[in-house]
């Protein structure tokens, strides 16, 4: 069981958007940050949660109720 409470507020935002299918580029554009910064957040999220990749993150996030398959991404 992954503990999403270990994540910082920014890591939580990035994790949710990744789990909902956004790319690091899309998240970087949304937050006005460099793609490398978002990729670093992604790596920290995966490490803290003991996951190997973003696909695992999405599965775990849905299974544990961190996101819902019915959640939608805001356009802004």
N, C-alpha and C positions, 0 to 999 in steps of 0.2 A: 504494500500500500504506500503510495507516494504522499508526501506531506507538503502540500502547496503553501502551507503557512511559513515554510522556510524561505520563501521568496520575498525579495524586496518589492515595494509597490511597483516600480518600473518593470522588474522581472515578471511580476504578476500580469501586468498589462501585455507585455510581449508574449508571454506564455498563452494567454487567452487568444490573442490574435493569431499566433502560429497554429494553435489547436483548431481555430476556425478556418484555417486554410490560407491565410495571408503569407506572402513571402517576406523575407528580410527587407528586400527593396521596398515593398509596399508599406511595411511598418516604418522604415526609415523615412520615407516620404511623408507619411502621416504625422510623425513626431518631429520632422525637420532635423533629423540626425543622419549621420553617416551610416552607410550599410555595415561597415566594420563594427560600429558601436552596437548595432542591433544584433549582429552575429555574435558578438561577445556576450550580450545578455542571453541569447539563445544557448550558447555553450554553458554558461553558468546555470541556467534553468535545468538543462539536461543533466549536468553534473550533480546539482543539489538533489534532483529527484531520482538519480540513479538510472537514467534512461539513455538509450543509445542513439536515438534519432527523433526527428520531429513527428514521424508517423506514430511512434510509440507514445510520444507526448499527447497526440490527438486521441489515441485510444484510451489512455489512462485518464485524461481530462474528462472525456465523456463518461467513462465507467464510474468515476468518482464524483460526478456532478459538478465539476469545476466549470465546465461548459455544457451546453445542451446541443444536440443535433439540430434543434430548432432555433438556436441563437442566430442572429443576423449581425453582420458587421455594419456599424454606422459609416456613412460616407465621409465623415470628417473627424 
